[in-house]
Amino acid sequence: MTDYHAMYLALTRGILDAKDLMPAVPENNPAAERLNRAMQEAEEIYLNTADETDGEK
């Protein structure tokens, strides 16, 4: 069975790690903002579908 919770956490950790590795310079702002949006999108999907997948365990 697919563990979407673990997948979501792994991606979130990767996004946060990538942001931490990027130097805080203006040139990196668009990439950092896109990483933030991706994390927010993933969170919305996860929260909207969490009830649907909980019963599968």
Summary of the structure (lengths in Angstrom):
residues: 57
radius of gyration: 14.0
end to end distance: 7.7
largest distance: 44.8
contacts: 112
relative contact order: 0.16
helix: 82%
strand: 0%
